[in-house]
Amino acid sequence: MIEVGNVLVHEDVIKENFVCNLNKCKGACCIEGDSGAPLLNEERAILDEIYPKVKPYMNTKGIATIEKEGTYVTDFEGDYTTPCVDTNKECAYVIMENGITKCAIEKAYEAGDIDWKKPISCHLYPIRITAYPEFDVLHYDRWSICSDACTFGDQLKVHVHEFLKGPLIRKYGEEWYKELEEAVAAEI
């Protein structure tokens, strides 16, 4: 692991290659898994606030799920997540465009209706954060449905942290990302 500020970064984040390839995976990470997208505590209030502006972008199943369960739920481990259609199917905020899974929250953001892109866990995927009181640990979440992203990353020679530069800056700031790049350069 390398330490950047109060964040420990697992070596896989800086050594493994990854570039999402939606034409291959069709956005499977938004429809597979045991629960919805992990949420930070402060993101719950954001979801409550933006829901009326996101709702017009959603499909009927997603709207019905949120109207029944709320804009967020507690999963089987007691963590806050986005709700899933039919309990463990796709995220309630999922929409389909040309056979590819997209996010209604992100669509509302792109249209200028809201100023919040999506939950940071979605924006940072496949990086997952384990938060401790004094520091965060970033690790690379390997999942077979992302094998095409690994292959594409290998072809383009783009590391996980490079692919996720924007989301990492969103979470930790530009200065932190510059320190990460310096730490990576020192590792090589």
N, C-alpha and C positions, 0 to 999 in steps of 0.2 A: 504494500500500500504506500501511496505517497500522501503527504499531508500538505494541504493548501488552506491556509487560514484555519478555521475550525471545521474543516471537512477532510475526511479520509477518503481517498479515491482508490478503489481496487484496481490492480494492474490491468485487468481485462478491459476496463473502460478506456485505457490509453493504448492498449496493444491490439485488441481485436478490431476487425473491420465490420462496418454495418452501414447500409443505406437502405431505407425503406423502399420496397419495390411493389407499390400498390397494384400495378398491373398483374403481378403474379399472385400475391397473397389476398388481394381484394379487401384488405383491412380486417383480417381475421381477428386481430387482437382486441377489437371492439365487440366481437360477438362470441368469443370463446372464453373459457375460464370458469372459476368458481363464484365470482362475484363481480360487481361493477368496479369502476376506477377508484382507487384509493383517494381520499380527500383529506386535505389539511383542515384543521378546525375552522379557520377563517374562511375557507371556501364554501362552507355550508351556508353562511349568510349571503354570500355572493350568488349562489344558485337560487336561493329564495328570491333575491332582489331581481335577478335577470330573467327568471322564468317567463314572465309575461311577454318579454321581447323575443325569447327563444322559441316559445310555443308555436308561432306561425311557421317555423321551419321544420317542426317535428312531424312524425307520422302519427296516425291515430293510435297505434299500439303503445307508442312511447308516451303520448299524452295521457292515455287511460291509466298507464302504470303510475305516472307521476301524480295524477289526480287522486289515485287510490293510496299510494305509498308515501308521497312527498317527493321533494326535489333531491333528497338523499336518504339513505337508509343505514342501518347498522348491520354489518355482515356477521357471518357465523363466528368470527374471531373477535367481535366487539368493535371493529373499526368502522369508521364512516366511509361509505362508498356511494357512487351513483347507483340508482336503482336499476334492476334488470327486468326486462319483459319476461313474464312467466317465471319469475324468481331467479332463474339461472341461465337465461338466454342472453340475447344482445343487450347492451346498455340501452336504457330508455331514451337516450339522446341520439341514438344512431338513426341515420337516414341513408338511403341508397341512391347513388347516382351512377347510371351506366354500369350497374353491377358491382360498384365499389362502395364499400362502407365509408361514410363520411360522418361528421359530427355537426348536429344542429347548432350547438353552441358556437362552434367555429364559423359556421355559415352566417350566423347573426353578427359575429365579430367582423367577418370579411365584408358584410354589407354595411357596416358602420352603425348598427343598431345597439351594440354594446361595446364596452372597451376592455373586455376580459376575454382572452382567446379560448381557454379551456382549462380544466384542472391541470396543475403542474405535473401530476403523475402521468397524464396522457401525453403532455408535451415533451416530457423527458424520456418516454419509453424508447428503448429497452433499459434505460437506467432506472433503478429503483433506489429510493432513499430509505435508510434506516435511521431514524432520528433519535438521538439521545439528548439528555438535558444540556450537555456541554458541547456536543459535536454531532455532525451528520456523517454517515458512511454511505458512499455511492458504490453500487455494485451493478454489474451487467447481468440482467435477467435473461438467461438463455431459454429459448422456447422453440420447439421444433417448427411451429408455424412461421417462424421468422428465418428459416433456412435460406429462402431466396434473398432476403436482405443481407445475410452474411455473404452469400455468393456475389451479390451486386457490390457490396462494400469491398470485397477482395478484388473484383475487377477494376473498381475505381480507385482502390488504395486509400480509402477514407476510414479513419478510426472512429469508434463510437463517439468519443468526446468531440471530434471534429464535426461529425454529422449533427450532433446536438449542441453546437455552439450557441445558437440563439436561445434555446430553452435553458441552458446552463447560465447564460448571462441574465436571462429573466429571473432565475432563482437566486443567483449569488452575486451578480453584478459584473461589469466589464473588467474592473480591476482584479477581481478574483479569477476571471477566465485568463487574463494575461499572466497571472501568477501560475495558473495551471499549465499554460503553454511553456513557461520558463522551466517549471519542474519537469515537464515531459522532455524538453530539450536536454536537460541535465541528465536524465535517465538514459538517453540514447548514447 
